[in-house]
Amino acid sequence: MTILKTYYQVFVGLTLFSHPVYRRVRALLPYLFPKRTPEPGASAPKRSTMENILARTSIGISELKINPTAVIERANGPVAVLNRNKPIAYLIPARAWEAVCERLGDLQLAEIVRKRSDETPVNVKLDEL
């Protein structure tokens, strides 16, 4: 039932935003509501910051609380968890997390190699160790 409701909301949303009347109204908005220039000495209005979501899919924290197992099973990559439309966490598959950890380890080893590249080499035989 929830999946059908979600698809219905997406379909209605797409239909609304692609409707020609919506496009015309949107084109008229700057003329109907021009931007106001602030008076000299007035403080600048607060601007909302746009959050950058680093995942293709997102889910609300409430939906995640209802059925976290289903969210993890349906995930086809990273999932942004949102609270009031701001990302608060990311769910990533276990394989992706393992790859991230391995990459971080490689970067740490590469840094050690770069630091030691200026040292003079010492000849050592395996039998001596």
N, C-alpha and C positions, 0 to 999 in steps of 0.2 A: 504494500500500500504506500509506504513512504517513497519508494523508488518511483512509482507512477506519479505521485504528487510532485516530486522533484522534477521529473521530465516535463510535466504539465507546466510548472512554473517557468522552466527554461524556455519552453515553446512559446508561452504567452509573452515572456520577456523579449524574445527574439522578434516575435511578430510586432510587438508594440514599437520597439526601437527601429525596426526596418520599415515601418509604415510611412508612406509619403507625407501624411499630415504632420507626423512627429518631426520629420526632417524640415518641413517648412516652418513650424513653430520654433524649432531650435535655431534656424537661420535668422529668425526675427528677434531672438532674445537680446542680442547686443544693442539693437535699436530701441527695444522697449525698456531695457534696464541698463543704461550706459554706466560705465565705471565712473565712480566719483573720485575726483582728485581731492586729497586731504588738504585741509586748511593749513597755512603755515604755522608751525609750532605745535600742531596736533600730533599725538603719538600715533605710530603706525598701528593699524589693526592687526589683531592676532591672526596668523596664518596657520592653517592646519598643515601638519607635515604628512606627506604621503609615505606610507610604509612600502618598502620593497619586499615583495614576497618571492622567495627563491625556490619555488616549487610550482609544478604544473597544476597540481590539485590542492584544494584547501578544504577544511572542514571546521565547523564551529565546535567549540569546547563542549557544548551541550550535546551535540550529536555524538561526539566521541565518548562521552560518559554513558550514553544509552547502550551502545554496542561496540566497544573497542575492538573486539576480535574481528567483526565484520569489516571494520575500516582497514585493519591491517591486512586482511585477506584480499580485499578489493584493491589495495594500493598497488599501483604499477610504477613505483618510484617514490620519491620524497612527497610527503603530504604536510602542508602547513596547517598547524592548529591555530585557529583564530579565536580571540576573545574580544568582542566588540569591534570586529573587523581589523584587528591588529594582530600580527603574528606573535604568538607567545612561545611556540615550540615547533619543532619539526620532527616528524616520524620518518625514519629512513629504513629501508630493508637491511637486514643483518649483513648481507653480502656487501652492500654499499658501505656500511660502517667499517667492516673489516678492511675494505680497500682503502678507505680514508686513513685508518690507523697504520696500515702498511706503508702508504705514501708518506705519512708524517715521519715514520721511522726511517725511510729512505732519505728524506730531506735532512734529518738529523745526522745520518751517517755521511751524507754528502758534505755537510758543513764541517764535520771532523776531518774529512779528507782534504778540504780546502785549507783548513788551518794548518795541517801537517805537511802540506805540499812544499813549504819552504825549508823543512828540516832536511838535514843531510842523511842519506840512507846508510844503514849499517848492515854489513854482510853477516849473515848468521846461517849456520847449517842446522838442519833439523835434528841431527844426532846430538848436537850440543844443547839443545833445549831439553 
